Amino acid sequence: MAAGGGRLDGKVAIITGSGQGIGLGYAKRFLEEGAKVVVAELDEARGKAGMDAIKGLGEAIYVRTDIADPESGEACVKAAADAFGTIDILINNAALYHDIDNTDVSYEYLQKVTSVNQHGAWLMGRAVAPYMVKQNWGRIVNQSSGAAYSYMFPPMEFTGLGNYSYSITKWGVVGLTKFMAAQLGQYGITVNCIAPGITMTEATKKVVPEMFLDGMTGMTAMKQRLEPEDLAGAAVFFASDDGKFCTGQTLVIDGGLAMPA
C-alpha cells in the first residue's frame, strides 16, 4: 500500500519502543496506512536504526524517549506536536523485555520493571490526553502480553516467592486500559490493548530458548510462529475510525494459546 492512502491518512502517531521488533513493525504499517510517525525510543542506536528501516515509507521523526521519566515523555509529546501539529494516536509498545532478568526476584527489580512496563504507559497516556481531549478524538493502544495469562510453572524447589515481574506488569496494563478507556471515552478517545503471544523478534530470540519456542508453538491452535507484522493489522484497527466503538478491550493475538473469555 502506498503511503498516504490508508486508514490512518494524515494521523499523527507516537509509537514507543519502535526502533526494533514489534514497535518497528507497527511503525512500518502505520506509515503505509498514511500516518505520520514519531519513533519514540530510548536507545539512540536503535532509534536511528529504526529510522533507517522506515526510510521512504512516509513522514517520521525520531525522539529519544524514556517512558519511565515523566519529563522525557512530556518532551517527546511536545516534540511530536511541534513537528506535526497535534497527537492523534499513541501506541504504548515500549517495555523491559529484551533485557529482562527473570532470576532477579528482588523488590527493587519489580519496582524497576513496573516503572517502565506499567507506569510508563500511564505517563505517556497522561502526556497525550490533553491534545486528544482538545480535538475530541484520539486512539491509545497499550501493549500487554500473553504472559499476563500464563500462571503455571513447572515444579521446582521453593526458595522464596517469585515476583514474576514481567507477567505482573503486563496484567497491570490490561487493567490500566480499562480505567483509561472509562475516563477518556466521553472525549472521543478509545483505549484498547493488544496482548501478543511469543513473537519472533530479536529480543525473543535472545531471551527465549529455541526448544521452549518449539514447545509453545506446538501448544497453539495454529502451530505457527508469530511475526511482528502479524500484530500490525490489529493496531491499525484500534487506531482507525473502524474501531470507534471498541474501547476498554484486550485482544490476545497468540495463534490460539491462551484463548481467554
C-alpha positions in Angstrom: 0.0 0.0 0.0 1.4 3.4 -0.9 2.0 5.9 1.9 -0.8 8.4 2.3 -3.7 6.3 1.1 -4.7 4.2 4.0 -7.0 4.1 7.0 -4.7 6.4 9.0 -4.2 9.0 6.4 -2.8 12.2 8.0 -3.0 11.0 11.6 0.0 11.6 13.9 1.1 8.5 15.8 3.7 8.2 18.6 5.0 4.6 18.8 7.2 3.9 21.8 9.9 1.4 21.5 9.7 1.4 17.7 13.3 1.2 16.9 13.1 -2.6 16.6 10.8 -5.6 17.0 7.1 -5.3 17.3 7.2 -1.5 17.6 9.1 -1.2 14.3 6.5 -3.4 12.7 3.8 -1.1 13.9 5.8 1.9 12.6 6.1 0.4 9.1 2.5 -0.5 8.8 1.3 2.9 10.2 3.4 4.7 7.6 2.0 2.5 4.9 -1.5 3.4 6.1 -0.8 7.1 5.7 0.1 8.1 9.3 3.0 10.4 10.4 5.1 8.5 12.9 7.2 9.5 15.9 9.8 6.8 16.7 10.0 7.2 20.5 13.0 5.1 21.5 15.3 5.3 24.5 18.3 3.8 22.8 19.7 6.2 20.2 21.3 3.4 18.1 18.1 1.5 17.9 16.2 4.7 17.2 18.5 5.6 14.3 18.3 2.0 13.0 14.5 2.2 13.1 14.5 5.4 11.2 16.8 3.8 8.5 14.4 0.8 8.3 11.4 3.0 7.6 13.1 5.5 5.3 11.0 6.3 2.3 7.7 5.0 3.7 6.4 8.3 4.9 6.9 11.2 7.3 8.7 10.2 10.5 10.9 11.7 13.2 13.0 10.2 16.0 12.7 11.5 19.5 14.8 9.9 22.3 12.3 9.0 25.0 12.5 7.4 28.4 8.9 6.5 29.1 9.6 5.9 32.8 10.7 9.6 33.1 7.8 12.0 33.2 9.8 14.9 31.8 11.2 12.8 28.9 7.7 11.6 28.0 6.3 15.1 28.1 9.2 16.3 25.9 8.5 13.6 23.4 4.9 14.6 23.1 5.8 18.3 22.7 8.3 17.5 20.0 5.7 15.5 18.1 3.2 18.3 18.4 5.8 20.9 17.3 6.7 18.7 14.3 3.2 17.6 13.2 0.7 20.0 14.9 -1.1 17.5 17.2 -1.2 13.9 18.5 -3.9 11.5 17.3 -2.5 8.1 18.2 -0.3 6.7 21.0 1.0 3.1 20.8 2.4 2.2 24.2 4.7 -0.6 23.0 8.0 0.1 24.9 8.8 -2.3 27.8 11.6 -4.0 29.5 11.7 -7.4 27.7 14.9 -8.0 25.7 17.0 -7.4 28.8 14.6 -8.8 31.4 16.2 -10.7 34.3 13.9 -13.5 35.5 16.4 -14.5 38.1 16.1 -11.2 39.9 13.2 -11.5 42.3 14.1 -8.5 44.5 11.5 -5.9 45.3 13.8 -3.2 43.8 13.8 -5.0 40.4 10.0 -5.4 40.5 9.8 -1.6 41.0 12.1 -1.0 38.1 10.1 -3.2 35.7 6.8 -1.7 36.9 8.1 1.8 36.4 8.7 1.1 32.7 6.1 -1.5 31.7 3.1 -0.2 33.6 3.8 3.3 34.9 5.4 4.2 31.5 2.2 3.5 29.7 0.2 5.7 32.1 2.7 8.5 31.9 2.6 8.6 28.1 -1.2 8.4 28.2 -1.3 11.3 30.6 1.0 13.3 28.3 -1.0 12.8 25.1 -4.5 13.1 26.7 -4.8 16.9 26.6 -4.1 17.0 22.9 -6.7 14.3 22.2 -9.3 15.8 24.5 -8.9 19.2 22.8 -9.7 17.8 19.4 -12.3 15.3 20.8 -10.6 12.4 19.0 -7.8 10.1 20.0 -6.6 6.5 20.0 -4.4 4.9 22.6 -3.3 1.3 22.1 -1.5 -0.3 25.1 0.6 -3.4 24.8 0.2 -6.2 27.2 1.5 -9.8 26.6 0.3 -13.3 26.5 2.5 -13.7 29.6 -0.3 -11.9 31.5 -2.4 -15.0 31.0 0.2 -17.6 31.9 0.2 -18.7 35.6 1.6 -22.2 35.5 5.2 -23.0 36.1 7.0 -26.4 36.4 7.5 -27.8 39.8 10.7 -26.5 41.5 12.4 -26.3 44.8 10.9 -23.5 46.8 13.4 -20.8 47.6 11.0 -17.9 48.1 8.0 -16.4 46.3 9.0 -15.0 42.9 7.8 -11.6 41.8 7.1 -12.7 38.1 7.7 -9.0 37.3 7.0 -9.2 33.6 3.8 -11.1 33.8 2.5 -8.9 36.7 3.2 -5.6 34.9 1.6 -6.9 31.7 -1.5 -7.9 33.5 -1.5 -4.4 35.1 -1.6 -2.9 31.6 -4.8 -4.8 30.9 -6.4 -3.2 34.0 -4.9 0.2 33.2 -6.5 0.0 29.7 -10.0 -0.3 31.2 -9.6 2.6 33.6 -8.2 4.9 30.9 -11.0 3.9 28.5 -13.6 4.7 31.1 -12.2 8.1 31.8 -11.5 9.2 28.2 -14.4 7.8 26.2 -16.6 10.9 26.7 -13.9 12.8 24.8 -14.0 10.6 21.7 -10.9 8.8 22.8 -10.7 5.0 22.7 -8.2 3.0 24.7 -7.6 -0.7 23.8 -4.9 -3.3 24.4 -3.0 -5.9 22.4 -1.6 -8.9 24.1 0.8 -10.7 21.8 2.0 -14.2 22.2 5.7 -15.0 21.8 6.7 -13.0 18.8 9.7 -13.7 16.7 11.7 -10.6 17.4 15.5 -10.4 18.0 14.6 -9.8 21.7 12.6 -13.1 21.8 15.4 -15.0 20.2 17.8 -13.6 22.8 15.8 -14.4 25.9 13.7 -17.5 24.9 15.4 -20.8 24.3 14.7 -22.4 20.9 13.4 -25.6 22.5 10.8 -23.6 24.5 9.7 -21.7 21.4 9.1 -25.0 19.6 7.1 -26.3 22.6 5.0 -23.1 22.9 4.3 -23.1 19.2 3.2 -26.7 19.3 0.6 -25.8 22.0 -1.1 -23.2 19.9 -4.1 -23.9 17.7 -2.3 -22.6 14.5 1.1 -24.4 15.1 2.8 -21.3 13.5 5.2 -18.8 14.9 4.0 -15.2 15.4 5.9 -12.5 13.5 5.7 -8.7 14.3 3.8 -8.0 11.1 1.0 -10.3 12.3 0.1 -7.9 15.0 0.1 -4.7 13.0 -3.4 -5.1 11.5 -5.0 -5.2 14.9 -3.2 -2.0 15.9 -4.4 -0.3 12.7 -8.0 -1.3 13.5 -7.8 0.0 17.0 -6.2 3.3 15.8 -8.6 3.9 13.0 -12.2 5.0 12.7 -13.1 1.4 12.1 -12.7 0.8 15.9 -14.6 3.9 17.0 -16.9 2.0 19.3 -14.4 -0.5 20.6 -12.8 0.6 23.8 -11.5 -0.9 27.0 -10.8 -4.2 25.2 -7.9 -6.6 25.2 -7.2 -8.6 22.1 -4.9 -11.6 22.6 -3.0 -12.5 19.5 -1.1 -15.7 20.1 -2.2 -18.2 17.5 -4.8 -19.7 19.9 -2.8 -20.5 23.1 -4.5 -18.6 25.9 -8.0 -18.1 24.4 -9.3 -16.0 27.4 -13.0 -15.4 27.6 
